[in-house]
């Protein structure tokens, strides 16, 4: 399904906010702990709080489906807690897919 004009405008604003492209359906993103996830939908808006979420599916194990606030999804890795991690962001788009 094609994104509405409203969703496209929202995506542009979010891309500017995070200074990088936000996830889109069908893309594969890698968590800093090295697991891969397929994006199901993003941006997704909570009907009451208006908070923006990302919905994604694990590409391993039981292939669970998860929902996380976009702010958290797009956040940087806590390098004080995980000093050995080289990845800058919690989730990064896998290249070449």
Steps between C-alpha positions, in 0.01 A plus 500: 500500500625844410560754777257787531620856444460560876722201580760611245508848656529348847787277377687805366464681835617190690797452266605858580446449875722191516743622231470167322229307319241334719403138433259406221292185460691197366846639584733291714669671796767361733490539876834582665498151657517367140146371444311588181143635488261569214302822528124442484382861533655837584397764587206370705310744721340414835136610475484663844851621584604579140839342573675358192599131493682250283356147457749230402547123484797292612667304221613228742358271768119510520483805265326710765341833414593802710406866538735766632478880526682649202712717731635183662536314169706785354708569814875458532654202678591572861876461454564536874288189561621324182856629437587209269222581249620671182155578360396863562122452513278245674364398157664563163375416153673198350677590180464302180149371571 
